[in-house]
Amino acid sequence: MEPKNVNYDDSVAYEASAIIKDSSGTLYRLMGYNSGGGQFLQLHDSATVPADNAVPKVLIAIAATANFDIDLGEIGRLFNNGIVVCNSSTEATKTIGAADCWFSAWYK
C-alpha cells in the first residue's frame, strides 16, 4: 500500500548514486534496475553522497541484470540527515560502483 502524499525521485539515466532527499525524511520504497553485475545497494543517512569507506544505514545485495524492489512499509525508515542511495562493490563500507543502476524512490 502506498502511503499518502509521498514524493517521487526517479533516475533520468543510469547512475551509481542518487540524493533522494537532502534533509531529514522517510523512505518508503526503493525500486529499480541493476544493469551491471551483482553488487550491493546501500542507503546512507546523509544530505550528500558520502565518501568511499562510509558505513551505510541499510545494505541490500542485488543480483546482476535484475530488478529490485525494497518496500519499507507504511511506516518507512527515518533518515535524520538526508536519504542517499548508491551501489557499491563492497558490502560493509561504500566503494562506489559503475553508473549502471536505475532508481525510483518514494519518500516524504
Backbone as XML, in Angstrom:
<?xml version="1.0"?>
<chain id="A" units="angstrom">
  <residue number="1" name="MET">
    <atom name="N" x="0.840" y="-1.173" z="0.000"/>
    <atom name="CA" x="0.000" y="0.000" z="0.000"/>
    <atom name="C" x="0.891" y="1.244" z="0.000"/>
  </residue>
  <residue number="2" name="GLU">
    <atom name="N" x="0.575" y="2.175" z="-0.858"/>
    <atom name="CA" x="1.350" y="3.412" z="-0.970"/>
    <atom name="C" x="0.903" y="4.414" z="0.095"/>
  </residue>
  <residue number="3" name="PRO">
    <atom name="N" x="1.850" y="4.942" z="0.898"/>
    <atom name="CA" x="1.491" y="5.982" z="1.857"/>
    <atom name="C" x="0.967" y="7.218" z="1.129"/>
  </residue>
  <residue number="4" name="LYS">
    <atom name="N" x="0.143" y="8.008" z="1.800"/>
    <atom name="CA" x="-0.430" y="9.201" z="1.187"/>
    <atom name="C" x="0.591" y="10.327" z="1.114"/>
  </residue>
  <residue number="5" name="ASN">
    <atom name="N" x="0.454" y="11.141" z="0.072"/>
    <atom name="CA" x="1.256" y="12.365" z="-0.106"/>
    <atom name="C" x="2.757" y="12.116" z="-0.169"/>
  </residue>
  <residue number="6" name="VAL">
    <atom name="N" x="3.176" y="11.047" z="-0.825"/>
    <atom name="CA" x="4.608" y="10.795" z="-0.972"/>
    <atom name="C" x="5.170" y="11.577" z="-2.152"/>
  </residue>
  <residue number="7" name="ASN">
    <atom name="N" x="6.469" y="11.797" z="-2.122"/>
    <atom name="CA" x="7.205" y="12.382" z="-3.231"/>
    <atom name="C" x="7.897" y="11.251" z="-3.978"/>
  </residue>
  <residue number="8" name="TYR">
    <atom name="N" x="8.284" y="11.536" z="-5.205"/>
    <atom name="CA" x="8.954" y="10.532" z="-6.028"/>
    <atom name="C" x="10.262" y="11.103" z="-6.554"/>
  </residue>
  <residue number="9" name="ASP">
    <atom name="N" x="11.282" y="10.264" z="-6.582"/>
    <atom name="CA" x="12.551" y="10.634" z="-7.194"/>
    <atom name="C" x="12.928" y="9.512" z="-8.146"/>
  </residue>
  <residue number="10" name="ASP">
    <atom name="N" x="13.008" y="9.826" z="-9.437"/>
    <atom name="CA" x="13.307" y="8.813" z="-10.448"/>
    <atom name="C" x="14.561" y="9.187" z="-11.222"/>
  </residue>
  <residue number="11" name="SER">
    <atom name="N" x="15.387" y="8.195" z="-11.495"/>
    <atom name="CA" x="16.565" y="8.409" z="-12.328"/>
    <atom name="C" x="16.142" y="8.905" z="-13.710"/>
  </residue>
  <residue number="12" name="VAL">
    <atom name="N" x="17.018" y="9.653" z="-14.358"/>
    <atom name="CA" x="16.795" y="10.056" z="-15.748"/>
    <atom name="C" x="17.794" y="9.355" z="-16.664"/>
  </residue>
  <residue number="13" name="ALA">
    <atom name="N" x="18.747" y="8.653" z="-16.060"/>
    <atom name="CA" x="19.741" y="7.852" z="-16.769"/>
    <atom name="C" x="20.348" y="6.898" z="-15.743"/>
  </residue>
  <residue number="14" name="TYR">
    <atom name="N" x="21.079" y="5.898" z="-16.221"/>
    <atom name="CA" x="21.769" y="5.017" z="-15.280"/>
    <atom name="C" x="22.719" y="5.846" z="-14.426"/>
  </residue>
  <residue number="15" name="GLU">
    <atom name="N" x="22.807" y="5.493" z="-13.145"/>
    <atom name="CA" x="23.676" y="6.228" z="-12.226"/>
    <atom name="C" x="24.221" y="5.299" z="-11.146"/>
  </residue>
  <residue number="16" name="ALA">
    <atom name="N" x="25.281" y="5.740" z="-10.483"/>
    <atom name="CA" x="25.897" y="4.981" z="-9.394"/>
    <atom name="C" x="25.333" y="5.400" z="-8.045"/>
  </residue>
  <residue number="17" name="SER">
    <atom name="N" x="24.804" y="6.623" z="-7.969"/>
    <atom name="CA" x="24.252" y="7.119" z="-6.712"/>
    <atom name="C" x="23.191" y="8.171" z="-7.004"/>
  </residue>
  <residue number="18" name="ALA">
    <atom name="N" x="22.362" y="8.434" z="-5.982"/>
    <atom name="CA" x="21.335" y="9.466" z="-6.116"/>
    <atom name="C" x="21.036" y="10.043" z="-4.734"/>
  </residue>
  <residue number="19" name="ILE">
    <atom name="N" x="20.924" y="11.358" z="-4.688"/>
    <atom name="CA" x="20.469" y="12.019" z="-3.475"/>
    <atom name="C" x="18.948" y="12.081" z="-3.590"/>
  </residue>
  <residue number="20" name="ILE">
    <atom name="N" x="18.275" y="11.277" z="-2.813"/>
    <atom name="CA" x="16.816" y="11.229" z="-2.855"/>
    <atom name="C" x="16.242" y="12.438" z="-2.125"/>
  </residue>
  <residue number="21" name="LYS">
    <atom name="N" x="16.833" y="12.776" z="-0.984"/>
    <atom name="CA" x="16.392" y="13.940" z="-0.208"/>
    <atom name="C" x="17.595" y="14.482" z="0.542"/>
  </residue>
  <residue number="22" name="ASP">
    <atom name="N" x="17.790" y="15.807" z="0.514"/>
    <atom name="CA" x="18.967" y="16.393" z="1.147"/>
    <atom name="C" x="18.681" y="16.973" z="2.534"/>
  </residue>
  <residue number="23" name="SER">
    <atom name="N" x="17.620" y="16.467" z="3.155"/>
    <atom name="CA" x="17.286" y="16.831" z="4.531"/>
    <atom name="C" x="16.556" y="15.646" z="5.153"/>
  </residue>
  <residue number="24" name="SER">
    <atom name="N" x="16.224" y="15.762" z="6.426"/>
    <atom name="CA" x="15.559" y="14.681" z="7.135"/>
    <atom name="C" x="14.320" y="14.202" z="6.374"/>
  </residue>
  <residue number="25" name="GLY">
    <atom name="N" x="14.128" y="12.882" z="6.340"/>
    <atom name="CA" x="12.977" y="12.354" z="5.633"/>
    <atom name="C" x="12.792" y="10.874" z="5.898"/>
  </residue>
  <residue number="26" name="THR">
    <atom name="N" x="11.734" y="10.339" z="5.334"/>
    <atom name="CA" x="11.391" y="8.933" z="5.484"/>
    <atom name="C" x="11.319" y="8.290" z="4.111"/>
  </residue>
  <residue number="27" name="LEU">
    <atom name="N" x="12.000" y="7.171" z="3.954"/>
    <atom name="CA" x="11.962" y="6.400" z="2.717"/>
    <atom name="C" x="10.955" y="5.274" z="2.882"/>
  </residue>
  <residue number="28" name="TYR">
    <atom name="N" x="10.051" y="5.140" z="1.906"/>
    <atom name="CA" x="9.026" y="4.108" z="1.957"/>
    <atom name="C" x="9.296" y="2.958" z="0.990"/>
  </residue>
  <residue number="29" name="ARG">
    <atom name="N" x="9.834" y="3.296" z="-0.164"/>
    <atom name="CA" x="10.061" y="2.253" z="-1.162"/>
    <atom name="C" x="11.156" y="2.693" z="-2.108"/>
  </residue>
  <residue number="30" name="LEU">
    <atom name="N" x="11.975" y="1.743" z="-2.504"/>
    <atom name="CA" x="13.017" y="1.974" z="-3.497"/>
    <atom name="C" x="12.964" y="0.829" z="-4.489"/>
  </residue>
  <residue number="31" name="MET">
    <atom name="N" x="12.711" y="1.174" z="-5.740"/>
    <atom name="CA" x="12.647" y="0.186" z="-6.807"/>
    <atom name="C" x="13.700" y="0.564" z="-7.845"/>
  </residue>
  <residue number="32" name="GLY">
    <atom name="N" x="14.026" y="-0.362" z="-8.702"/>
    <atom name="CA" x="14.941" y="-0.017" z="-9.768"/>
    <atom name="C" x="15.427" y="-1.211" z="-10.545"/>
  </residue>
  <residue number="33" name="TYR">
    <atom name="N" x="16.492" y="-0.955" z="-11.273"/>
    <atom name="CA" x="17.081" y="-1.973" z="-12.137"/>
    <atom name="C" x="18.589" y="-1.860" z="-12.067"/>
  </residue>
  <residue number="34" name="ASN">
    <atom name="N" x="19.253" y="-2.995" z="-11.921"/>
    <atom name="CA" x="20.710" y="-3.075" z="-11.950"/>
    <atom name="C" x="21.112" y="-3.671" z="-13.293"/>
  </residue>
  <residue number="35" name="SER">
    <atom name="N" x="21.734" y="-2.867" z="-14.146"/>
    <atom name="CA" x="22.131" y="-3.350" z="-15.470"/>
    <atom name="C" x="23.519" y="-3.987" z="-15.464"/>
  </residue>
  <residue number="36" name="GLY">
    <atom name="N" x="24.197" y="-3.955" z="-14.325"/>
    <atom name="CA" x="25.557" y="-4.497" z="-14.225"/>
    <atom name="C" x="25.589" y="-5.835" z="-13.518"/>
  </residue>
  <residue number="37" name="GLY">
    <atom name="N" x="26.770" y="-6.156" z="-13.002"/>
    <atom name="CA" x="26.968" y="-7.398" z="-12.262"/>
    <atom name="C" x="26.351" y="-7.314" z="-10.876"/>
  </residue>
  <residue number="38" name="GLY">
    <atom name="N" x="26.342" y="-8.436" z="-10.176"/>
    <atom name="CA" x="25.841" y="-8.459" z="-8.812"/>
    <atom name="C" x="26.620" y="-7.475" z="-7.953"/>
  </residue>
  <residue number="39" name="GLN">
    <atom name="N" x="25.926" y="-6.737" z="-7.109"/>
    <atom name="CA" x="26.572" y="-5.725" z="-6.274"/>
    <atom name="C" x="25.703" y="-5.442" z="-5.061"/>
  </residue>
  <residue number="40" name="PHE">
    <atom name="N" x="26.062" y="-4.430" z="-4.316"/>
    <atom name="CA" x="25.335" y="-4.080" z="-3.102"/>
    <atom name="C" x="24.695" y="-2.716" z="-3.265"/>
  </residue>
  <residue number="41" name="LEU">
    <atom name="N" x="23.477" y="-2.605" z="-2.781"/>
    <atom name="CA" x="22.762" y="-1.343" z="-2.748"/>
    <atom name="C" x="22.880" y="-0.826" z="-1.322"/>
  </residue>
  <residue number="42" name="GLN">
    <atom name="N" x="23.301" y="0.420" z="-1.177"/>
    <atom name="CA" x="23.474" y="0.996" z="0.145"/>
    <atom name="C" x="22.608" y="2.240" z="0.296"/>
  </residue>
  <residue number="43" name="LEU">
    <atom name="N" x="22.012" y="2.396" z="1.470"/>
    <atom name="CA" x="21.271" y="3.592" z="1.827"/>
    <atom name="C" x="22.036" y="4.292" z="2.934"/>
  </residue>
  <residue number="44" name="HIS">
    <atom name="N" x="22.320" y="5.572" z="2.717"/>
    <atom name="CA" x="23.098" y="6.356" z="3.676"/>
    <atom name="C" x="22.254" y="7.477" z="4.252"/>
  </residue>
  <residue number="45" name="ASP">
    <atom name="N" x="22.463" y="7.761" z="5.527"/>
    <atom name="CA" x="21.802" y="8.857" z="6.231"/>
    <atom name="C" x="22.681" y="10.093" z="6.063"/>
  </residue>
  <residue number="46" name="SER">
    <atom name="N" x="22.505" y="10.773" z="4.925"/>
    <atom name="CA" x="23.384" y="11.876" z="4.562"/>
    <atom name="C" x="22.673" y="12.804" z="3.582"/>
  </residue>
  <residue number="47" name="ALA">
    <atom name="N" x="23.055" y="14.080" z="3.607"/>
    <atom name="CA" x="22.497" y="15.063" z="2.667"/>
    <atom name="C" x="23.281" y="15.094" z="1.360"/>
  </residue>
  <residue number="48" name="THR">
    <atom name="N" x="24.476" y="14.502" z="1.353"/>
    <atom name="CA" x="25.337" y="14.449" z="0.167"/>
    <atom name="C" x="25.828" y="13.021" z="-0.018"/>
  </residue>
  <residue number="49" name="VAL">
    <atom name="N" x="26.327" y="12.710" z="-1.201"/>
    <atom name="CA" x="26.883" y="11.377" z="-1.438"/>
    <atom name="C" x="28.130" y="11.236" z="-0.567"/>
  </residue>
  <residue number="50" name="PRO">
    <atom name="N" x="28.152" y="10.264" z="0.337"/>
    <atom name="CA" x="29.296" y="10.127" z="1.236"/>
    <atom name="C" x="30.537" y="9.615" z="0.511"/>
  </residue>
  <residue number="51" name="ALA">
    <atom name="N" x="31.680" y="9.865" z="1.115"/>
    <atom name="CA" x="32.959" y="9.401" z="0.570"/>
    <atom name="C" x="33.038" y="7.880" z="0.645"/>
  </residue>
  <residue number="52" name="ASP">
    <atom name="N" x="33.896" y="7.309" z="-0.192"/>
    <atom name="CA" x="34.141" y="5.875" z="-0.095"/>
    <atom name="C" x="34.580" y="5.536" z="1.322"/>
  </residue>
  <residue number="53" name="ASN">
    <atom name="N" x="34.282" y="4.325" z="1.747"/>
    <atom name="CA" x="34.519" y="3.784" z="3.082"/>
    <atom name="C" x="33.461" y="4.187" z="4.099"/>
  </residue>
  <residue number="54" name="ALA">
    <atom name="N" x="32.452" y="4.990" z="3.705"/>
    <atom name="CA" x="31.353" y="5.316" z="4.615"/>
    <atom name="C" x="30.555" y="4.052" z="4.913"/>
  </residue>
  <residue number="55" name="VAL">
    <atom name="N" x="30.002" y="3.990" z="6.111"/>
    <atom name="CA" x="29.199" y="2.840" z="6.537"/>
    <atom name="C" x="27.724" y="3.144" z="6.260"/>
  </residue>
  <residue number="56" name="PRO">
    <atom name="N" x="27.028" y="2.270" z="5.522"/>
    <atom name="CA" x="25.625" y="2.528" z="5.195"/>
    <atom name="C" x="24.702" y="2.274" z="6.381"/>
  </residue>
  <residue number="57" name="LYS">
    <atom name="N" x="23.513" y="2.852" z="6.310"/>
    <atom name="CA" x="22.465" y="2.596" z="7.304"/>
    <atom name="C" x="21.705" y="1.320" z="6.945"/>
  </residue>
  <residue number="58" name="VAL">
    <atom name="N" x="21.549" y="1.082" z="5.636"/>
    <atom name="CA" x="20.853" y="-0.106" z="5.141"/>
    <atom name="C" x="21.689" y="-0.695" z="4.011"/>
  </residue>
  <residue number="59" name="LEU">
    <atom name="N" x="21.765" y="-2.013" z="3.960"/>
    <atom name="CA" x="22.551" y="-2.720" z="2.948"/>
    <atom name="C" x="21.714" y="-3.839" z="2.349"/>
  </residue>
  <residue number="60" name="ILE">
    <atom name="N" x="21.676" y="-3.899" z="1.015"/>
    <atom name="CA" x="20.910" y="-4.921" z="0.322"/>
    <atom name="C" x="21.751" y="-5.464" z="-0.833"/>
  </residue>
  <residue number="61" name="ALA">
    <atom name="N" x="21.853" y="-6.770" z="-0.953"/>
    <atom name="CA" x="22.525" y="-7.386" z="-2.101"/>
    <atom name="C" x="21.555" y="-7.379" z="-3.278"/>
  </residue>
  <residue number="62" name="ILE">
    <atom name="N" x="22.050" y="-6.995" z="-4.472"/>
    <atom name="CA" x="21.199" y="-7.014" z="-5.661"/>
    <atom name="C" x="21.858" y="-7.872" z="-6.738"/>
  </residue>
  <residue number="63" name="ALA">
    <atom name="N" x="21.035" y="-8.616" z="-7.425"/>
    <atom name="CA" x="21.513" y="-9.552" z="-8.441"/>
    <atom name="C" x="21.906" y="-8.824" z="-9.720"/>
  </residue>
  <residue number="64" name="ALA">
    <atom name="N" x="22.723" y="-9.486" z="-10.523"/>
    <atom name="CA" x="23.143" y="-8.946" z="-11.817"/>
    <atom name="C" x="21.955" y="-8.843" z="-12.763"/>
  </residue>
  <residue number="65" name="THR">
    <atom name="N" x="21.964" y="-7.797" z="-13.576"/>
    <atom name="CA" x="20.922" y="-7.538" z="-14.591"/>
    <atom name="C" x="19.534" y="-7.941" z="-14.100"/>
  </residue>
  <residue number="66" name="ALA">
    <atom name="N" x="19.127" y="-7.320" z="-13.009"/>
    <atom name="CA" x="17.852" y="-7.668" z="-12.392"/>
    <atom name="C" x="17.165" y="-6.446" z="-11.800"/>
  </residue>
  <residue number="67" name="ASN">
    <atom name="N" x="15.847" y="-6.546" z="-11.679"/>
    <atom name="CA" x="15.076" y="-5.530" z="-10.975"/>
    <atom name="C" x="15.225" y="-5.746" z="-9.475"/>
  </residue>
  <residue number="68" name="PHE">
    <atom name="N" x="15.015" y="-4.684" z="-8.702"/>
    <atom name="CA" x="14.958" y="-4.800" z="-7.251"/>
    <atom name="C" x="13.805" y="-3.948" z="-6.746"/>
  </residue>
  <residue number="69" name="ASP">
    <atom name="N" x="13.262" y="-4.328" z="-5.591"/>
    <atom name="CA" x="12.132" y="-3.627" z="-5.005"/>
    <atom name="C" x="12.233" y="-3.771" z="-3.489"/>
  </residue>
  <residue number="70" name="ILE">
    <atom name="N" x="12.561" y="-2.691" z="-2.814"/>
    <atom name="CA" x="12.692" y="-2.684" z="-1.366"/>
    <atom name="C" x="11.513" y="-1.891" z="-0.805"/>
  </residue>
  <residue number="71" name="ASP">
    <atom name="N" x="10.588" y="-2.578" z="-0.164"/>
    <atom name="CA" x="9.392" y="-1.954" z="0.395"/>
    <atom name="C" x="9.579" y="-1.853" z="1.904"/>
  </residue>
  <residue number="72" name="LEU">
    <atom name="N" x="9.634" y="-0.628" z="2.419"/>
    <atom name="CA" x="9.851" y="-0.394" z="3.846"/>
    <atom name="C" x="8.534" y="-0.166" z="4.596"/>
  </residue>
  <residue number="73" name="GLY">
    <atom name="N" x="7.424" y="-0.477" z="3.958"/>
    <atom name="CA" x="6.122" y="-0.440" z="4.601"/>
    <atom name="C" x="5.562" y="0.957" z="4.792"/>
  </residue>
  <residue number="74" name="GLU">
    <atom name="N" x="4.398" y="1.015" z="5.422"/>
    <atom name="CA" x="3.708" y="2.286" z="5.630"/>
    <atom name="C" x="4.428" y="3.190" z="6.618"/>
  </residue>
  <residue number="75" name="ILE">
    <atom name="N" x="5.194" y="2.623" z="7.515"/>
    <atom name="CA" x="5.941" y="3.426" z="8.492"/>
    <atom name="C" x="7.238" y="3.942" z="7.869"/>
  </residue>
  <residue number="76" name="GLY">
    <atom name="N" x="7.838" y="3.162" z="6.989"/>
    <atom name="CA" x="9.062" y="3.570" z="6.317"/>
    <atom name="C" x="10.274" y="3.533" z="7.240"/>
  </residue>
  <residue number="77" name="ARG">
    <atom name="N" x="11.362" y="4.119" z="6.758"/>
    <atom name="CA" x="12.615" y="4.182" z="7.522"/>
    <atom name="C" x="13.053" y="5.633" z="7.583"/>
  </residue>
  <residue number="78" name="LEU">
    <atom name="N" x="13.260" y="6.143" z="8.792"/>
    <atom name="CA" x="13.648" y="7.532" z="9.005"/>
    <atom name="C" x="15.138" y="7.726" z="8.756"/>
  </residue>
  <residue number="79" name="PHE">
    <atom name="N" x="15.462" y="8.778" z="8.038"/>
    <atom name="CA" x="16.838" y="9.211" z="7.820"/>
    <atom name="C" x="16.933" y="10.644" z="8.353"/>
  </residue>
  <residue number="80" name="ASN">
    <atom name="N" x="17.760" y="10.874" z="9.363"/>
    <atom name="CA" x="17.819" y="12.167" z="10.046"/>
    <atom name="C" x="18.457" y="13.275" z="9.223"/>
  </residue>
  <residue number="81" name="ASN">
    <atom name="N" x="19.443" y="12.952" z="8.399"/>
    <atom name="CA" x="20.217" y="13.973" z="7.679"/>
    <atom name="C" x="19.857" y="14.107" z="6.211"/>
  </residue>
  <residue number="82" name="GLY">
    <atom name="N" x="19.355" y="13.057" z="5.628"/>
    <atom name="CA" x="19.044" y="13.006" z="4.207"/>
    <atom name="C" x="19.033" y="11.556" z="3.766"/>
  </residue>
  <residue number="83" name="ILE">
    <atom name="N" x="18.581" y="11.333" z="2.538"/>
    <atom name="CA" x="18.481" y="9.963" z="2.014"/>
    <atom name="C" x="19.315" y="9.866" z="0.745"/>
  </residue>
  <residue number="84" name="VAL">
    <atom name="N" x="20.337" y="9.027" z="0.784"/>
    <atom name="CA" x="21.210" y="8.810" z="-0.372"/>
    <atom name="C" x="21.266" y="7.316" z="-0.654"/>
  </residue>
  <residue number="85" name="VAL">
    <atom name="N" x="21.110" y="6.948" z="-1.925"/>
    <atom name="CA" x="21.268" y="5.569" z="-2.358"/>
    <atom name="C" x="22.484" y="5.493" z="-3.268"/>
  </residue>
  <residue number="86" name="CYS">
    <atom name="N" x="23.228" y="4.408" z="-3.154"/>
    <atom name="CA" x="24.342" y="4.192" z="-4.081"/>
    <atom name="C" x="24.576" y="2.699" z="-4.238"/>
  </residue>
  <residue number="87" name="ASN">
    <atom name="N" x="25.249" y="2.362" z="-5.324"/>
    <atom name="CA" x="25.677" y="0.984" z="-5.466"/>
    <atom name="C" x="27.119" y="0.897" z="-4.978"/>
  </residue>
  <residue number="88" name="SER">
    <atom name="N" x="27.534" y="-0.302" z="-4.633"/>
    <atom name="CA" x="28.873" y="-0.492" z="-4.082"/>
    <atom name="C" x="29.364" y="-1.892" z="-4.437"/>
  </residue>
  <residue number="89" name="SER">
    <atom name="N" x="30.651" y="-2.006" z="-4.690"/>
    <atom name="CA" x="31.228" y="-3.321" z="-4.960"/>
    <atom name="C" x="31.585" y="-4.048" z="-3.662"/>
  </residue>
  <residue number="90" name="THR">
    <atom name="N" x="31.524" y="-3.337" z="-2.532"/>
    <atom name="CA" x="31.781" y="-3.944" z="-1.230"/>
    <atom name="C" x="30.546" y="-3.759" z="-0.355"/>
  </residue>
  <residue number="91" name="GLU">
    <atom name="N" x="30.367" y="-4.674" z="0.599"/>
    <atom name="CA" x="29.126" y="-4.632" z="1.352"/>
    <atom name="C" x="29.151" y="-3.759" z="2.598"/>
  </residue>
  <residue number="92" name="ALA">
    <atom name="N" x="30.123" y="-3.883" z="3.448"/>
    <atom name="CA" x="30.088" y="-3.220" z="4.759"/>
    <atom name="C" x="30.449" y="-1.733" z="4.718"/>
  </residue>
  <residue number="93" name="THR">
    <atom name="N" x="31.183" y="-1.336" z="3.697"/>
    <atom name="CA" x="31.528" y="0.073" z="3.508"/>
    <atom name="C" x="31.363" y="0.423" z="2.040"/>
  </residue>
  <residue number="94" name="LYS">
    <atom name="N" x="31.206" y="1.709" z="1.756"/>
    <atom name="CA" x="30.943" y="2.159" z="0.388"/>
    <atom name="C" x="32.209" y="2.135" z="-0.469"/>
  </residue>
  <residue number="95" name="THR">
    <atom name="N" x="32.113" y="1.480" z="-1.598"/>
    <atom name="CA" x="33.092" y="1.551" z="-2.678"/>
    <atom name="C" x="32.247" y="1.740" z="-3.932"/>
  </residue>
  <residue number="96" name="ILE">
    <atom name="N" x="32.107" y="2.985" z="-4.359"/>
    <atom name="CA" x="31.160" y="3.314" z="-5.426"/>
    <atom name="C" x="31.393" y="2.456" z="-6.655"/>
  </residue>
  <residue number="97" name="GLY">
    <atom name="N" x="30.292" y="2.005" z="-7.242"/>
    <atom name="CA" x="30.358" y="1.171" z="-8.429"/>
    <atom name="C" x="30.160" y="1.990" z="-9.687"/>
  </residue>
  <residue number="98" name="ALA">
    <atom name="N" x="29.908" y="1.310" z="-10.770"/>
    <atom name="CA" x="29.687" y="1.956" z="-12.067"/>
    <atom name="C" x="28.290" y="2.571" z="-12.119"/>
  </residue>
  <residue number="99" name="ALA">
    <atom name="N" x="28.099" y="3.475" z="-13.057"/>
    <atom name="CA" x="26.782" y="4.096" z="-13.268"/>
    <atom name="C" x="25.914" y="3.116" z="-14.051"/>
  </residue>
  <residue number="100" name="ASP">
    <atom name="N" x="25.382" y="2.112" z="-13.344"/>
    <atom name="CA" x="24.613" y="1.063" z="-14.016"/>
    <atom name="C" x="23.296" y="0.726" z="-13.318"/>
  </residue>
  <residue number="101" name="CYS">
    <atom name="N" x="22.804" y="1.651" z="-12.485"/>
    <atom name="CA" x="21.534" y="1.421" z="-11.785"/>
    <atom name="C" x="20.516" y="2.498" z="-12.125"/>
  </residue>
  <residue number="102" name="TRP">
    <atom name="N" x="19.276" y="2.094" z="-12.132"/>
    <atom name="CA" x="18.136" y="2.991" z="-12.298"/>
    <atom name="C" x="17.373" y="2.960" z="-10.985"/>
  </residue>
  <residue number="103" name="PHE">
    <atom name="N" x="17.117" y="4.117" z="-10.378"/>
    <atom name="CA" x="16.462" y="4.192" z="-9.083"/>
    <atom name="C" x="15.115" y="4.910" z="-9.181"/>
  </residue>
  <residue number="104" name="SER">
    <atom name="N" x="14.145" y="4.431" z="-8.429"/>
    <atom name="CA" x="12.860" y="5.096" z="-8.283"/>
    <atom name="C" x="12.476" y="5.009" z="-6.816"/>
  </residue>
  <residue number="105" name="ALA">
    <atom name="N" x="12.355" y="6.155" z="-6.145"/>
    <atom name="CA" x="12.124" y="6.187" z="-4.706"/>
    <atom name="C" x="10.816" y="6.876" z="-4.360"/>
  </residue>
  <residue number="106" name="TRP">
    <atom name="N" x="10.162" y="6.369" z="-3.300"/>
    <atom name="CA" x="9.001" y="7.017" z="-2.692"/>
    <atom name="C" x="9.449" y="7.513" z="-1.342"/>
  </residue>
  <residue number="107" name="TYR">
    <atom name="N" x="9.231" y="8.776" z="-1.041"/>
    <atom name="CA" x="9.726" y="9.331" z="0.229"/>
    <atom name="C" x="8.872" y="10.523" z="0.662"/>
  </residue>
  <residue number="108" name="LYS">
    <atom name="N" x="9.055" y="10.932" z="1.910"/>
    <atom name="CA" x="8.480" y="12.156" z="2.448"/>
    <atom name="C" x="9.586" y="12.922" z="3.134"/>
  </residue>
</chain>
